[in-house]
Amino acid sequence: MSALEVADWRRRVFAMYADVRADPDPASAHARWVAARDELFATHPSTPLLPQDRDGFTGLPVTTYDPAWRFEAEVEPADGQRIEVETGTDGSVPFERIGVVRLPGVGSLDVWRLASYAGGLFVPVKDALAGRPGGTYGGGRYLLDTVKGADLGPGSTPDSLVLDFNFAYNPSCAYDPMWACPLAQPGNVVPVEIPVGERYDGEY
């Protein structure tokens, strides 16, 4: 894939999430998100699907929308823990913890800031279904990755975020081993099963 193709992929992802945020009905927005991602994965030159997985691709395994898994959460202050994540493709990527969110029935999740160019927010999650057959991706999924456009927007107060597990998606390394993605750290691992969002069966 070329740099221009990657730029076009990012452009389309940003537009997709803009459409999601503009839709007042989360279930309708989710259906549009599913359809747009399926089209990108099936047709775009920068798809993370391996060549042998593209011919039989019929769509990503995303569950039906469940409003019980949508939250508006205040970001509480936390000590500024810093980590360096080796990604292989992007080298060592620094992250700083800027806070924590507490979600009823789920637990707490660390909120990270990309401590380099662009400075986006990053919230991964690894639940109790991770790595289980028919469950979720073993390394965890992404809820928020604003530097790449995956952003459901702020909540009703300045220090809050919309976190909707129905929009949890697998990182690129779930499809193509050439990618080495930042994965969920201990503060982003929860003991409960999160049955919504993109699932993982290792076959596409």
C-alpha positions as CSV (number, residue, x, y, z in Angstrom):
1,M,0.0,0.0,0.0
2,S,1.2,3.5,-0.8
3,A,1.3,6.5,1.6
4,L,-1.5,8.1,-0.4
5,E,-3.7,5.0,0.0
6,V,-3.1,5.0,3.7
7,A,-4.0,8.7,3.8
8,D,-7.2,8.0,2.0
9,W,-8.0,5.2,4.5
10,R,-7.5,7.6,7.4
11,R,-9.6,10.2,5.6
12,R,-12.5,7.8,5.2
13,V,-12.3,6.6,8.8
14,F,-12.4,10.2,10.1
15,A,-15.5,10.8,7.8
16,M,-17.1,7.6,9.1
17,Y,-16.8,8.7,12.7
18,A,-18.0,12.2,11.9
19,D,-21.2,10.6,10.5
20,V,-21.5,8.5,13.6
21,R,-21.3,11.5,15.9
22,A,-23.8,13.5,13.8
23,D,-26.5,10.7,14.1
24,P,-28.6,11.3,17.2
25,D,-29.7,7.6,17.2
26,P,-26.8,5.4,18.5
27,A,-28.3,2.2,17.0
28,S,-28.6,3.8,13.6
29,A,-25.1,5.2,13.8
30,H,-23.8,1.8,14.7
31,A,-25.5,0.2,11.7
32,R,-23.8,2.8,9.4
33,W,-20.5,2.2,11.1
34,V,-20.7,-1.5,10.5
35,A,-21.6,-1.0,6.8
36,A,-18.9,1.5,6.2
37,R,-16.2,-0.6,7.9
38,D,-17.3,-3.7,5.9
39,E,-17.0,-1.7,2.7
40,L,-13.5,-0.4,3.6
41,F,-12.2,-3.9,4.5
42,A,-13.7,-5.4,1.4
43,T,-12.6,-2.8,-1.2
44,H,-9.9,-0.4,0.0
45,P,-6.2,-0.9,-1.0
46,S,-5.2,-0.4,2.6
47,T,-7.4,-3.1,4.1
48,P,-5.6,-5.0,6.8
49,L,-7.1,-8.2,5.5
50,L,-4.6,-10.6,4.1
51,P,-4.9,-11.4,0.4
52,Q,-6.1,-14.9,1.0
53,D,-8.9,-13.7,3.3
54,R,-10.4,-11.1,0.9
55,D,-12.2,-13.4,-1.6
56,G,-14.4,-15.0,1.0
57,F,-14.9,-11.9,3.1
58,T,-18.6,-11.2,3.8
59,G,-18.3,-8.8,6.7
60,L,-16.8,-8.3,10.1
61,P,-18.3,-10.2,13.0
62,V,-20.0,-7.4,14.9
63,T,-22.9,-8.0,17.3
64,T,-26.3,-6.3,17.2
65,Y,-26.4,-2.9,19.0
66,D,-27.2,-3.1,22.7
67,P,-27.7,0.4,24.4
68,A,-26.8,-1.1,27.8
69,W,-23.2,-0.9,26.8
70,R,-23.1,2.8,26.0
71,F,-21.6,5.1,28.7
72,E,-20.8,8.7,29.3
73,A,-17.9,8.7,31.8
74,E,-16.0,11.4,33.6
75,V,-12.2,11.2,33.3
76,E,-10.9,11.2,36.8
77,P,-7.3,12.4,37.4
78,A,-4.6,9.7,37.8
79,D,-0.9,9.7,38.2
80,G,1.0,10.2,34.9
81,Q,2.3,6.7,34.3
82,R,4.3,6.5,31.1
83,I,4.8,3.5,29.0
84,E,6.8,2.8,25.8
85,V,5.1,0.4,23.4
86,E,7.2,-1.4,20.8
87,T,5.1,-1.6,17.7
88,G,7.6,-2.8,15.1
89,T,6.0,-0.9,12.3
90,D,6.0,2.5,14.1
91,G,8.9,1.9,16.5
92,S,8.6,2.7,20.2
93,V,5.5,4.7,20.8
94,P,5.2,6.6,24.1
95,F,1.9,6.9,26.0
96,E,1.1,8.8,29.2
97,R,-1.9,8.0,31.4
98,I,-4.0,11.1,31.8
99,G,-6.8,9.7,33.9
100,V,-9.2,6.8,34.6
101,V,-12.9,6.2,33.8
102,R,-15.2,4.0,36.0
103,L,-18.0,2.2,34.2
104,P,-20.8,0.6,36.1
105,G,-20.8,-3.2,35.7
106,V,-17.5,-3.1,33.8
107,G,-14.8,-1.6,36.0
108,S,-12.2,1.0,35.5
109,L,-10.2,1.8,32.4
110,D,-7.1,3.9,32.0
111,V,-7.2,6.8,29.6
112,W,-3.9,7.3,27.7
113,R,-2.5,10.2,25.7
114,L,-0.1,9.5,22.8
115,A,3.0,11.4,24.0
116,S,4.3,12.2,20.6
117,Y,3.2,13.8,17.4
118,A,-0.6,14.5,17.3
119,G,-1.1,13.6,21.0
120,G,-4.4,11.6,20.5
121,L,-6.4,9.9,23.3
122,F,-6.3,6.1,23.4
123,V,-8.5,3.7,25.4
124,P,-8.1,0.0,24.7
125,V,-10.0,-2.8,26.5
126,K,-9.4,-6.5,27.1
127,D,-12.4,-8.3,28.6
128,A,-13.0,-11.8,29.9
129,L,-13.9,-13.1,26.4
130,A,-10.4,-12.3,25.1
131,G,-8.7,-15.2,23.4
132,R,-11.6,-17.6,23.9
133,P,-13.1,-19.4,20.8
134,G,-15.8,-17.2,19.4
135,G,-14.9,-14.5,21.8
136,T,-12.9,-11.3,21.4
137,Y,-9.4,-10.7,20.2
138,G,-6.8,-11.9,22.6
139,G,-4.8,-8.7,22.7
140,G,-7.9,-6.6,23.4
141,R,-9.9,-4.1,21.3
142,Y,-10.0,-0.4,20.8
143,L,-12.7,1.9,22.2
144,L,-11.0,5.2,21.5
145,D,-8.1,6.1,19.2
146,T,-8.6,9.7,18.3
147,V,-5.3,10.1,16.4
148,K,-6.7,7.7,13.8
149,G,-10.3,9.1,13.9
150,A,-12.0,6.6,16.2
151,D,-13.8,9.0,18.4
152,L,-17.4,9.1,19.6
153,G,-17.0,12.5,21.0
154,P,-17.3,14.2,24.4
155,G,-20.0,13.7,26.9
156,S,-22.2,16.5,28.3
157,T,-19.5,17.9,30.5
158,P,-16.0,19.1,29.5
159,D,-14.2,16.2,31.3
160,S,-16.3,13.4,30.0
161,L,-16.1,10.9,27.1
162,V,-18.6,8.8,25.3
163,L,-17.5,5.2,25.5
164,D,-19.7,2.7,23.7
165,F,-18.6,-0.9,23.7
166,N,-20.8,-1.6,20.7
167,F,-18.1,0.3,18.7
168,A,-15.2,-1.7,20.1
169,Y,-13.1,-2.9,17.2
170,N,-10.0,-5.1,16.6
171,P,-6.6,-3.5,15.9
172,S,-5.0,-4.2,12.5
173,C,-2.7,-6.9,14.0
174,A,-5.8,-9.1,14.5
175,Y,-5.9,-9.5,10.7
176,D,-2.3,-9.1,9.5
177,P,0.7,-10.2,11.6
178,M,2.9,-7.5,9.9
179,W,1.2,-5.0,12.2
180,A,2.4,-4.7,15.8
181,C,-0.3,-2.7,17.6
182,P,-0.4,-1.1,21.1
183,L,-2.5,-3.5,23.1
184,A,-4.4,-3.3,26.4
185,Q,-2.2,-2.6,29.5
186,P,-3.1,-4.0,33.0
187,G,-5.2,-0.9,33.7
188,N,-7.3,-1.7,30.6
189,V,-8.1,-5.3,31.4
190,V,-11.6,-5.9,33.0
191,P,-12.8,-9.1,34.6
192,V,-16.3,-9.1,32.9
193,E,-17.4,-10.4,29.6
194,I,-18.2,-7.7,27.1
195,P,-20.4,-9.4,24.5
196,V,-20.9,-6.5,22.1
197,G,-18.8,-4.9,19.4
198,E,-16.5,-6.7,17.0
199,R,-15.8,-10.3,17.9
200,Y,-12.9,-12.5,16.7
201,D,-12.9,-16.0,15.2
202,G,-9.5,-15.8,13.4
203,E,-11.2,-16.4,10.0
204,Y,-12.5,-13.8,7.6
